[in-house]
Amino acid sequence: MAHNLLPGPPETLLPAVPEVDAALAGGADPAQVAAGHPSASLPWALLAERAFGAGDDIAAYAYARTGYHRGLDALRRAGWKGHGPVPYSHEPNRGFLRALAALARAAGAIEETEELVRCTEFLADCDPAAAQALLA
């Protein structure tokens, strides 16, 4: 059996955003945090999760898509080349991964099957633990 001697792509670890983390930990409304820090994925993911929980699938989809795209921007700035691990165990990655999972759920809710499949597969490719934790 042949073994691949080339290493896979390195893990991408997003930088922490202490202001966002502190605001959210202090109970700030995610809408206010998103307005003040629109490039951070976590408040958008929280807004998506809240909208989804309230039955507003369209708002959940819009919030999740925003958080997802802001996360892609951050991943690219961190050196991500469009593939490779984005570990869920690294706390700053969780905003992007939660937005991606919320996008998958919202896509399923509005019966956008191709997007549901794409996002679910992408999440599992980033980190199977994230898919298990966030889509279970």
WOMOFEN-V668544 format. One record per pair of residues at least 6 apart in sequence whose C-alpha atoms are under 6 Angstrom apart, sorted by the first residue. I is the first residue (numbers start at 1). J is the second residue. D is the distance in whole Angstrom. If there is no record, write none. Layout:
I & J & D
I & J & D
//
This chain:
9 & 84 & 5
11 & 85 & 5
11 & 86 & 6
12 & 86 & 5
14 & 92 & 6
14 & 93 & 6
16 & 92 & 5
30 & 43 & 5
34 & 43 & 5
39 & 70 & 5
41 & 67 & 4
41 & 70 & 6
41 & 71 & 5
41 & 95 & 5
41 & 96 & 5
42 & 95 & 4
44 & 63 & 5
44 & 67 & 5
45 & 64 & 6
45 & 67 & 6
45 & 98 & 6
45 & 99 & 4
48 & 60 & 4
48 & 63 & 5
48 & 64 & 5
51 & 60 & 5
52 & 60 & 5
57 & 106 & 6
61 & 103 & 6
61 & 106 & 5
64 & 99 & 5
64 & 102 & 6
64 & 103 & 5
67 & 99 & 5
68 & 96 & 6
68 & 99 & 5
68 & 100 & 6
71 & 96 & 5
85 & 126 & 5
86 & 126 & 5
87 & 127 & 5
88 & 94 & 6
88 & 130 & 5
104 & 116 & 5
104 & 119 & 5
104 & 120 & 6
107 & 116 & 5
108 & 116 & 5
123 & 131 & 6
124 & 131 & 5
//
